[in-house]
Amino acid sequence: MRIHATAALLPDGWARDVGITLTDATIEQVQTGVAPQPGDHRAEILLPGMANLHSHSFQRGFAGLTERRGPGQDSFWTWREMMYRFALSLSPDEVQAVAALACIEMLEAGYTRLGEFHYLHHGPDGQPYDNPAEMSQRIFAAAADTGIALTHLPVLYAHGGFGPEPAGEGQRRFLHGLDDYLQLIETCDGYIRPQDRVGIAPHSLRAATMAEIIALAEAFPGRPFHIHISEQVKEVEDCLAHTGARPVEYLLANAPVGPSWCLIHATHLIKNEIRRIATSGAVVGLCPITEANLGDGIFPAVEFLAQRGRIGIGTDSNVEITLPGELKQLEYSQRLSLRLRNALAVNGSTGASLFHAALSGGAQSLDAPNPAIASGHPADLVALSDNCRLEMPDDRLMDRWVFGRDLRVADLWAAGVHLVREGRHIHRTRIATDYAKAIRDVLNRI
């Protein structure tokens, strides 16, 4: 098929009147300064697709259900108890239904690849299913049904806290020993489509020992390697108490952190940790809306990016799935913290600076091809429509998308398949119906 875009963001910048020829899942040819041809799909503004580097898709099912004040002071730790209750109630069919709707909403938002940090492994009693990879298989099925590319990140969750402490009852569906986890990875490798990947994800320094983390890094060199770290002040305090070091400091001193690693959140850092993460080449995975929703804190993005650190964005708890919203929240958190404007702008445009940083870092962290509208690259494309029809094929488009309200996702192609048309996923009605039934059933049980 062929697409004609009035404006397109190419590797060397914006171009006008761009014709893109797709062959199967690949961009075959890109021409600039050409007129539309009969049969072309007409797009106003064309961008490369974005990677969502961090999601727990099942949490989409209780978005909005934890916004009531309980006794005492609410925090991440009280939110976690509700998450455990919800996680303990889900069947495999329900996990797939919730994941499928989350994938649809990601595609409608402009994400073409999902990094699924997946720790809901076993039955409600904590026992493995007959197929120990049953729940991972449901994530692959949801991705295949909706068309999003998947970097699946099965989680090693072995302990309940530093020490290591025994896991609690609320964590019973998450748990693996190292040998069983290695078998899970081997099984997941058999589920992938050509665009999919399988990575490695020790949950955190709380849930996996350093010996286990190092064993995984040695067993799977070069694979995407994701870990939650330094998200909460309590985690920093507990790590200091048990190891004598801060979480990022301890990880960098003991593990082979490098460009295939993604440090999720990394919210609470000191200057030496900021410098050393940037030097390592690892990506920091930021989930600004979830971090704000949970009251985590504010990542020091200005200082980190000034040291040429790499970032990507994720939707984490999926309380709201929006690509421009994540970028905007990241910028606004810096403005509030530092009391200045356009904190993360490079070469003028804040929207373009945020988009390019997240585009590159997201692909790196998920072992995805470089996202670009160029010959030979995957046909992962997002078309925006402009309600105001303003002719400005430059970075002001990105500023208007991230910070304004006039631009929206009209069309999306993933692996060359036209999945979103006029803002709606082609399977939205069916999948939304399945999701609604699943959530009604779950809420009747908890």
C-alpha positions, -999 to 999 in steps of 0.1 A, spaced: 0 0 0 10 36 -3 5 66 21 8 103 11 15 126 40 12 164 39 40 165 64 62 137 78 90 135 104 119 119 86 153 111 101 167 144 89 137 165 99 103 175 86 94 171 49 64 181 29 43 160 4 58 126 13 49 94 -4 56 62 16 53 27 0 48 -2 23 56 -38 14 43 -63 40 57 -51 73 84 -28 59 88 7 45 100 0 9 103 36 -4 101 72 9 98 101 -16 95 138 -8 80 166 -28 56 143 -46 19 146 -54 -6 121 -41 -16 93 -64 -50 77 -69 -55 51 -42 -31 67 -17 -42 68 19 -40 105 27 -25 116 60 -19 151 74 11 145 98 31 113 99 54 102 127 73 70 135 56 48 162 66 50 198 76 22 222 58 20 256 87 6 276 69 -3 308 34 -16 315 16 -39 339 -14 -44 316 -36 -62 342 -36 -30 363 -57 -13 335 -86 -32 351 -86 -12 383 -78 22 369 -98 48 389 -107 23 417 -80 34 442 -88 71 443 -106 70 477 -90 80 509 -87 52 534 -78 54 571 -45 69 578 -22 82 551 -24 68 516 8 60 497 22 36 472 23 9 499 -15 12 506 -22 13 469 -2 -19 466 -27 -38 488 -55 -30 464 -33 -41 435 -27 -75 453 -65 -80 459 -72 -74 422 -43 -95 410 -54 -125 432 -88 -125 416 -80 -126 378 -85 -157 356 -63 -162 325 -93 -153 303 -97 -121 323 -60 -112 321 -62 -116 283 -93 -95 281 -78 -67 302 -45 -68 284 -62 -67 250 -80 -35 259 -49 -19 272 -31 -28 239 -59 -12 219 -57 20 239 -19 21 235 -23 17 197 -49 44 196 -25 67 216 4 62 191 23 34 207 33 6 183 54 -16 207 47 -27 242 72 -36 269 51 -58 292 67 -62 327 48 -93 336 47 -108 371 12 -123 374 23 -159 367 4 -185 387 -31 -195 398 -49 -177 426 -36 -203 451 0 -196 440 4 -230 422 16 -230 386 -9 -238 358 -6 -270 339 13 -248 314 35 -227 337 37 -200 310 -1 -198 307 -3 -162 318 26 -151 296 9 -169 267 -22 -148 273 -1 -116 270 12 -129 236 -23 -137 226 -35 -102 234 -6 -86 215 -13 -108 185 -50 -101 186 -45 -63 187 -14 -61 164 10 -44 188 46 -55 187 56 -71 221 88 -71 241 77 -95 268 95 -91 301 87 -120 324 95 -110 359 116 -129 384 99 -123 418 115 -145 443 113 -127 477 92 -104 497 118 -78 506 155 -72 514 172 -97 535 157 -116 517 124 -117 535 97 -144 527 71 -133 502 37 -123 516 3 -140 508 -6 -111 484 25 -120 463 18 -157 459 9 -156 422 42 -138 414 68 -161 427 95 -182 409 127 -199 418 156 -193 395 154 -227 377 116 -224 371 121 -188 358 148 -199 333 123 -225 320 97 -198 317 120 -177 295 127 -207 272 89 -214 268 82 -177 261 109 -178 233 86 -202 215 56 -178 214 72 -149 195 62 -134 162 89 -119 140 84 -85 156 84 -98 192 112 -101 217 116 -117 251 136 -99 277 146 -104 314 131 -86 344 142 -92 380 114 -73 397 136 -52 420 163 -54 446 136 -62 471 123 -92 452 156 -106 437 189 -110 453 221 -96 437 233 -132 431 201 -139 412 203 -107 392 239 -115 382 230 -151 373 203 -137 349 226 -112 334 252 -139 327 226 -163 313 211 -138 289 238 -113 278 225 -86 255 188 -92 260 166 -64 273 171 -63 311 146 -43 331 144 -37 368 124 -15 391 147 6 412 147 35 437 110 42 431 102 49 468 120 65 497 113 35 518 130 13 492 161 36 495 160 34 533 156 -4 533 184 -9 508 207 13 529 198 -7 560 205 -41 544 235 -33 521 250 -1 533 244 15 499 216 32 480 197 10 454 212 25 422 246 28 439 244 -9 450 233 -21 415 259 -2 396 287 -15 419 277 -51 416 259 -58 383 270 -54 347 247 -25 339 250 -14 303 230 -3 272 207 -33 272 195 -24 307 165 -3 316 162 11 352 125 17 358 116 49 377 150 55 393 132 84 410 154 90 441 189 97 429 220 115 441 244 133 418 269 104 416 241 80 407 228 103 380 263 106 365 270 68 366 236 58 350 243 83 322 278 69 317 266 33 317 244 38 286 214 23 303 179 38 297 159 51 326 122 41 321 100 69 332 62 66 338 53 101 347 15 97 351 18 66 373 46 82 393 24 112 399 -6 91 407 13 70 433 30 100 448 65 85 440 84 117 435 100 136 406 129 122 386 158 147 381 154 147 343 170 181 337 203 171 353 202 135 338 196 147 303 223 174 306 247 145 312 234 128 280 214 103 299 189 82 279 152 80 288 120 63 275 84 64 286 59 38 298 24 36 310 31 14 341 -2 11 360 -22 22 329 -44 46 350 -44 67 319 -30 56 285 -18 87 266 15 92 248 15 131 247 2 131 283 32 111 296 56 135 279 37 165 291 36 152 327 74 147 326 80 183 315 54 197 339 69 179 369 103 195 361 86 230 358 69 225 392 101 212 409 125 238 394 101 267 389 110 273 353 95 267 318 106 245 289 129 227 312 137 198 289 139 217 256 168 210 233 173 233 203 141 252 210 112 228 209 102 211 241 77 187 225 102 176 198 129 172 224 108 149 246 94 129 216 129 122 201 144 113 235 116 88 243 116 74 207 152 65 208 154 54 244 122 33 241 135 14 211 169 8 227 153 -5 259 131 -30 241 156 -43 216 135 -28 188 146 -16 154 154 21 152 120 38 146 123 59 115 103 68 84 129 55 60 134 27 35 140 -7 51 126 3 85 95 -14 101 62 1 89 53 14 123 36 47 116 13 72 133 -8 97 115 -21 128 133 -49 150 122 -50 187 129 -85 200 138 -73 236 131 -56 227 97 -27 249 105 1 246 79 32 244 101 54 214 91 80 219 118 85 212 154 57 234 164 35 204 154 51 184 182 46 212 207 10 215 198 5 177 201 22 174 235 9 206 251 -22 215 231 -55 199 222 -58 203 184 -39 172 172 -51 136 176 -41 102 164 -62 95 133 -45 64 119 -18 39 129 1 11 112 20 -15 131 41 -40 111 23 -25 80 -12 -34 92 -36 -5 93 -49 -10 129 -63 24 139 -87 42 115 -103 75 122 -90 72 158 -105 38 166 -89 4 166 -105 -20 141 -113 -45 168 -123 -20 195 -160 -30 198 -153 -67 203 -124 -63 227 -141 -35 247 -172 -58 252 -150 -87 264 -132 -63 288 -164 -49 303 -176 -85 310 -143 -94 326 -142 -64 349 -178 -69 360 -171 -105 369 -139 -95 388 -155 -67 407 -183 -90 418 -157 -113 434 -135 -88 453 
